[in-house]
C-alpha cells in the first residue's frame, strides 16, 4: 500500500547523494568545486502500463558550468528501467536502477568532455 511508504528524502537530495558517492562530485557551495554539474529533474516516477507492469522513469537536463558559471555543455537524458514487481519496492528498485545508469552516463560524458578540452575552464 503506497499510503504507508516513506521516502528517505526528496528525489533531488537522493540523486545528489548518489552522484557524490559514486562520482566524487562536490556538493554545490562547498569549497573545492571548480566546475558545476547542474542536474534538473524533469521526471522521477514509477509509471504503470497495467496493474501488473510498471517501470521507473528518470528524465534530467544536465549542464556543465565552468568556474565563471558559463555553460560549456548540456545534455538531456531519459532513462527507463522495468520494475521487478508492481509495488513500491519494485518502483524503488527500478528508480534506483535509473539513477545508477545516470551515474554511468555522467561518468562517460565527463570523459567525452575532457578529451576535446571542453573542461579547460574548470581547471584550478
GULUM-663962 format. One line per 3 residues: number of its first residue (from 1); their letters; for each residue x, y, z of N, C-alpha, C, O. Coordinates in Angstrom, 1 decimal. Each point is the difference from the previous one (the first is absolute). Last residue first. Layout:
N
NUM	a	X:Y:Z:X:Y:Z:X:Y:Z:X:Y:Z  ...
END
This chain:
124
124	xxx	42.1:24.5:-12.1:0.3:0.9:1.1:0.9:1.1:-0.5:0.4:0.9:0.8  -4.0:-3.4:-4.0:1.3:-0.2:0.6:0.2:1.1:1.1:-0.5:1.1:-0.1  -3.2:-1.4:-3.1:-0.2:-0.6:1.4:1.3:-0.2:0.7:0.0:-0.3:1.2
121	xxx	-0.6:1.8:-5.8:-0.4:1.0:0.8:-0.3:-0.4:1.5:-0.3:0.8:0.8  1.4:-3.9:-4.3:1.2:0.8:0.3:-0.3:1.1:1.0:0.8:0.5:0.7  -3.6:-4.2:-2.9:0.0:0.3:1.4:1.2:0.9:0.4:0.3:0.0:1.2
118	xxx	-1.1:-1.6:-5.7:-1.1:0.8:0.4:0.0:0.4:1.4:-0.7:1.0:0.4  3.8:-3.9:-3.2:0.4:1.2:0.8:-1.1:0.9:0.3:0.3:1.2:0.3  -0.3:-5.7:-2.6:0.2:1.1:-0.8:0.3:1.3:0.7:0.0:1.1:-0.6
115	xxx	-0.5:-5.1:3.3:0.8:-0.3:-1.2:0.2:1.2:-0.9:1.2:0.4:-0.2  -4.2:-0.4:4.0:1.4:0.2:0.4:1.0:-0.2:-1.2:1.0:0.7:-0.2  -5.7:-1.6:-0.1:0.2:1.4:0.0:1.5:0.3:0.3:0.5:1.0:-0.5
112	xxx	-2.0:-5.5:0.5:-0.1:0.6:-1.3:0.3:1.4:-0.1:0.7:0.5:-0.9  -0.9:-2.6:5.1:1.2:-0.5:-0.8:0.0:0.6:-1.4:1.0:0.4:-0.5  -4.8:0.4:3.2:1.2:0.7:0.6:1.3:-0.3:-0.8:0.8:0.8:-0.3
109	xxx	-4.7:-3.3:-0.6:-0.1:1.4:-0.6:1.2:0.8:0.5:0.6:0.8:-0.8  -1.1:-5.1:2.6:0.4:-0.1:-1.4:0.0:1.4:-0.6:0.9:0.3:-0.8  -2.5:-0.5:5.2:1.4:-0.4:0.0:0.5:-0.1:-1.5:1.1:0.6:-0.3
106	xxx	-5.7:0.1:0.9:0.8:1.2:0.4:1.5:-0.3:0.0:0.8:0.9:-0.5  -3.7:-4.5:-0.3:-0.1:0.9:-1.1:0.8:1.3:0.3:0.7:0.5:-0.9  -1.1:-3.8:4.4:0.8:-0.5:-1.1:0.0:1.0:-1.2:1.1:0.3:-0.6
103	xxx	-3.9:0.8:4.1:1.4:0.0:0.5:0.9:-0.4:-1.1:1.0:0.6:-0.3  -5.6:-1.2:-0.5:0.4:1.4:-0.1:1.4:0.2:0.5:0.8:0.8:-0.7  -2.6:-5.0:1.2:0.3:0.2:-1.4:0.4:1.5:-0.2:0.9:0.3:-0.8
100	xxx	-2.4:-1.5:5.1:1.3:-0.7:-0.3:0.4:0.3:-1.5:1.2:0.2:-0.2  -5.4:1.3:1.5:1.1:0.9:0.5:1.3:-0.7:-0.2:1.0:0.7:-0.3  -4.7:-3.2:-0.9:0.1:1.1:-0.9:1.1:1.0:0.5:0.8:0.5:-0.8
97	xxx	-1.8:-4.3:3.4:0.7:-0.4:-1.2:0.1:1.2:-1.0:1.0:0.1:-0.7  -3.5:0.5:4.6:1.4:-0.1:0.4:0.8:-0.4:-1.2:1.1:0.6:-0.2  -5.7:-0.6:-0.3:0.5:1.4:0.0:1.5:0.0:0.4:0.8:0.9:-0.5
94	xxx	-3.0:-5.0:0.5:0.1:0.5:-1.4:0.5:1.4:0.0:0.9:0.3:-0.8  -1.7:-2.3:5.0:1.1:-0.8:-0.7:0.2:0.6:-1.4:1.1:0.2:-0.5  -4.7:1.5:3.0:1.3:0.4:0.6:1.1:-0.6:-0.8:1.0:0.6:-0.3
91	xxx	-5.3:-2.1:-0.8:0.3:1.4:-0.4:1.3:0.5:0.4:0.7:0.7:-0.7  -2.2:-4.8:2.3:0.4:-0.1:-1.4:0.3:1.3:-0.5:1.0:0.2:-0.8  -2.7:-0.3:5.1:1.4:-0.6:0.0:0.5:-0.1:-1.5:1.2:0.3:-0.2
88	xxx	-5.7:1.1:0.8:1.0:1.1:0.4:1.4:-0.6:0.0:0.9:0.7:-0.4  -4.0:-3.4:-2.8:-0.3:0.6:1.3:1.1:1.0:0.3:0.8:0.3:-0.8  -1.3:-4.0:-2.8:-0.9:1.1:-0.2:-0.4:0.7:1.4:-1.2:0.2:0.2
85	xxx	6.0:-2.8:-1.7:-1.3:-0.3:0.5:-0.9:1.3:-0.1:0.5:1.1:0.0  3.8:-1.1:-1.9:-0.1:-1.4:0.2:-1.3:-0.5:0.6:-0.4:-1.1:-0.3  1.3:5.5:-2.9:-0.1:-0.3:1.4:-0.1:-1.6:0.1:-0.8:-0.6:-0.7
82	xxx	3.3:3.4:-3.4:-1.1:-0.7:0.4:0.0:-0.3:1.5:1.1:-0.2:0.6  1.1:4.6:-3.1:0.4:-1.4:0.5:-1.3:-0.7:0.4:-0.8:0.6:0.7  2.7:4.2:-3.5:-1.1:-0.8:0.5:0.5:-1.4:0.3:0.8:-0.6:-0.7
79	xxx	0.9:6.1:-0.5:0.4:-1.4:0.3:-1.2:-0.7:0.6:-0.7:0.5:0.9  2.5:4.2:-3.7:-1.2:-0.7:0.5:0.4:-1.4:0.2:0.4:-0.7:-1.0  2.3:5.8:0.4:0.0:-1.5:0.1:-1.4:-0.4:0.4:-0.6:0.6:0.9
76	xxx	3.6:3.9:-3.1:-1.3:-0.5:0.6:0.1:-1.5:0.0:0.3:-0.6:-1.0  3.6:4.8:1.0:-0.5:-1.3:-0.5:-1.3:-0.3:0.7:-0.2:0.4:1.1  4.7:3.5:-1.9:-1.3:-0.4:0.6:-0.5:-1.2:-0.7:0.4:-0.3:-1.1
73	xxx	4.3:4.0:2.0:-0.6:-1.2:-0.6:-1.4:-0.3:0.6:-0.2:0.4:1.2  2.8:3.5:-0.1:0.9:-0.6:-1.0:-0.5:-1.2:-0.7:0.5:-0.4:-1.0  -2.2:5.1:4.0:-0.3:-1.3:-0.5:1.0:-0.5:-1.0:0.2:0.7:-1.0
70	xxx	0.9:2.8:5.0:-0.5:0.0:-1.3:-0.2:-1.5:-0.5:0.8:-0.9:0.4  1.0:2.7:3.9:-1.4:-0.4:-0.1:-0.6:0.2:-1.3:-1.2:0.2:-0.2  5.9:0.2:1.8:-0.8:1.3:-0.2:-1.5:-0.3:-0.1:-0.7:1.0:-0.3
67	xxx	3.6:-4.7:0.5:0.3:0.8:1.2:-0.8:1.3:0.0:-0.4:0.5:1.1  -1.8:-4.0:-4.3:1.4:0.2:0.4:0.1:0.9:1.3:-1.0:0.3:0.6  -3.1:-3.8:-2.1:0.4:1.4:0.0:1.4:0.1:0.5:0.5:-0.7:0.9
64	xxx	-4.2:-3.1:-3.1:1.3:0.2:0.6:0.4:1.5:-0.1:0.0:0.5:-1.1  -4.9:-3.6:1.0:0.9:1.1:-0.5:1.3:0.1:0.8:0.0:-0.2:1.2  -4.9:-3.0:-2.2:1.3:0.1:0.6:0.7:1.2:-0.7:-0.1:0.2:-1.2
61	xxx	-5.1:-2.5:2.1:0.8:1.0:-0.9:1.3:0.2:0.8:0.0:0.4:1.1  -3.7:-4.8:-0.8:0.8:1.1:0.5:0.6:0.9:-1.1:0.2:-0.5:-1.1  -3.8:-3.9:2.6:0.3:0.9:-1.1:0.7:1.2:0.7:-0.5:0.6:0.9
58	xxx	-1.2:-5.9:0.3:0.7:1.1:0.4:0.4:0.8:-1.2:0.6:-0.5:-0.9  -4.0:-3.9:2.7:0.4:1.0:-1.1:0.7:1.2:0.7:-0.5:0.6:0.9  -1.2:-6.2:-0.1:0.5:1.2:0.6:0.5:0.9:-1.1:0.6:-0.4:-1.0
55	xxx	-4.6:-3.4:0.8:1.4:0.3:-0.3:0.4:1.3:0.8:-0.9:0.8:0.3  -3.2:-5.2:-0.7:0.4:1.4:0.2:1.5:0.1:-0.3:0.7:-1.0:-0.1  -5.3:-2.7:0.3:1.2:0.4:-0.8:0.3:1.5:0.2:-0.8:0.8:-0.3
52	xxx	-3.2:-3.2:1.9:1.1:-1.0:0.3:1.3:0.4:-0.6:1.0:-0.6:0.2  -5.2:3.2:-0.7:0.2:-0.3:1.5:1.2:-0.9:0.3:0.5:0.0:1.1  0.1:2.8:-5.5:-1.2:-0.8:0.5:0.2:-0.3:1.5:1.1:0.3:0.5
49	xxx	1.8:2.6:-2.5:-0.6:-0.3:-1.3:-1.3:-0.8:0.2:-0.9:0.1:-0.8  3.7:3.5:4.2:-0.6:-1.3:-0.2:-0.6:-0.1:-1.4:-0.8:0.9:-0.4  5.0:1.9:3.1:-1.1:0.1:-1.0:-0.5:-1.4:-0.2:0.7:-1.0:-0.3
46	xxx	2.4:4.1:3.9:-0.3:-1.4:-0.4:-1.3:0.1:-0.8:-1.0:0.5:0.4  4.8:3.5:0.2:-1.2:-0.6:0.3:-0.1:-1.5:-0.3:0.8:-0.4:-0.9  1.6:5.4:0.2:0.6:-1.1:0.8:-1.2:-0.7:0.6:-0.5:0.3:1.0
43	xxx	1.9:4.0:-4.7:-0.9:-1.0:0.4:0.8:-1.1:0.8:1.1:-0.3:-0.3  0.8:4.5:-0.8:-1.3:0.3:-0.6:-1.0:-1.1:0.4:-1.2:0.2:0.1  6.0:1.9:2.0:-0.8:-1.2:-0.1:-1.4:0.4:-0.6:-0.7:0.8:0.6
40	xxx	5.9:1.2:-0.8:-1.4:0.4:0.2:-0.8:-1.2:-0.3:0.0:-0.6:-1.1  5.4:1.8:2.3:-1.0:-1.1:-0.4:-1.4:0.5:0.3:-0.3:0.2:1.2  5.7:1.8:-1.9:-1.4:0.3:0.4:-0.9:-1.1:-0.5:0.0:-0.3:-1.2
37	xxx	5.4:1.1:2.4:-0.9:-0.8:-0.8:-1.4:0.2:0.5:-0.3:-0.4:1.1  5.2:3.3:-0.9:-1.3:-0.3:0.6:-0.8:-0.9:-1.0:-0.1:0.4:-1.1  5.6:0.8:2.3:-1.1:0.0:-1.0:-1.2:-0.4:0.8:0.0:-0.5:1.1
34	xxx	3.4:1.1:1.7:0.5:0.8:-1.1:-1.1:0.1:-1.1:-0.4:1.1:-0.3  0.8:-2.1:6.0:-0.7:-0.3:-1.3:0.5:1.0:-1.0:0.2:1.2:0.2  1.3:-1.2:4.4:0.7:-0.9:-0.9:-0.8:-0.2:-1.3:0.6:-0.6:-0.9
31	xxx	-3.1:2.0:5.5:1.3:0.4:-0.5:0.6:-1.1:-0.9:-0.2:-1.2:0.2  -5.2:1.7:0.2:1.2:-0.5:0.8:1.3:0.4:-0.6:0.1:0.1:-1.2  -4.4:0.7:-0.8:0.1:0.9:1.1:1.2:-0.5:1.0:0.3:0.8:0.9
28	xxx	-2.7:-4.4:-4.0:0.0:1.4:-0.3:0.2:0.8:1.3:-0.7:-0.3:1.0  2.5:-4.8:-1.1:-1.2:0.7:0.0:0.1:1.6:-0.2:1.0:0.5:0.5  2.3:-4.2:-2.5:0.0:0.8:1.2:-1.3:0.7:0.0:-0.3:0.7:-1.0
25	xxx	1.8:-5.6:-1.4:-0.4:1.4:-0.1:0.0:0.7:1.3:-0.3:-0.6:1.0  1.3:-4.2:-2.2:0.9:0.9:0.8:-0.3:1.5:-0.3:0.8:0.8:0.3  -3.1:-5.0:-1.9:0.9:0.7:-0.9:0.9:1.0:0.7:0.9:0.6:-0.6
22	xxx	-4.1:-3.5:3.0:0.5:-0.8:-1.1:1.0:0.7:-0.9:0.9:-0.6:-0.5  -3.0:2.8:4.4:0.6:-1.3:0.4:0.7:-0.7:-1.2:1.1:-0.5:0.2  -3.5:4.5:-1.0:1.1:0.3:0.8:0.8:-1.3:0.4:1.2:-0.1:-0.1
19	xxx	-5.2:-0.3:-2.2:1.0:0.6:-0.9:1.3:0.3:0.8:1.1:-0.2:-0.5  -5.0:-1.3:2.9:0.6:-1.1:-0.9:1.1:0.5:-0.9:1.0:-0.7:-0.1  -3.4:3.9:2.7:0.8:-0.9:0.9:0.7:-1.1:-0.8:1.1:-0.3:0.2
16	xxx	-4.2:3.1:-2.5:1.3:0.7:0.3:0.9:-0.9:0.9:1.2:-0.1:-0.2  -5.5:-1.5:-0.6:0.8:-0.1:-1.2:1.3:0.7:0.2:1.1:-0.5:-0.4  -4.2:0.8:3.8:0.4:-1.4:-0.1:0.9:-0.2:-1.2:1.0:-0.7:0.0
13	xxx	-3.0:4.9:0.7:1.0:-0.2:1.0:0.6:-1.4:-0.1:1.2:-0.2:0.2  -4.8:1.4:-3.0:1.2:0.8:-0.4:1.1:-0.3:1.0:1.2:-0.2:-0.4  -5.5:-1.8:1.2:0.7:-0.6:-1.1:1.3:0.8:-0.3:1.1:-0.6:-0.2
10	xxx	-2.9:0.8:5.2:-0.5:0.4:-1.3:0.9:-0.5:-1.1:1.2:-0.2:0.2  -1.3:-2.8:4.2:0.2:1.4:-0.3:-0.6:0.4:-1.3:-0.5:-0.9:-0.7  0.0:-3.4:2.6:1.0:0.4:0.9:0.4:1.5:-0.2:0.6:0.5:0.9
7	xxx	-5.6:-2.6:-1.8:1.3:0.1:-0.6:1.0:0.4:1.0:-0.3:0.7:1.0  -4.4:-3.6:-0.3:0.7:1.3:0.3:1.4:0.0:-0.7:0.7:-1.0:0.1  -6.0:-1.8:0.0:1.4:0.1:-0.5:0.6:1.4:0.3:-0.6:1.0:-0.2
4	xxx	-4.0:-2.6:0.8:0.9:-0.3:1.2:1.4:0.1:-0.4:0.9:-0.1:0.9  -4.5:0.6:-4.0:-0.2:1.0:1.0:0.9:-0.2:1.2:0.1:0.9:0.8  -0.3:-3.9:-4.6:0.9:1.2:-0.2:-0.3:1.0:1.1:0.9:0.8:0.2
1	x	-1.4:-6.3:-0.1:-0.8:1.2:0.0:0.9:1.2:0.0:0.8:0.3:0.9
END
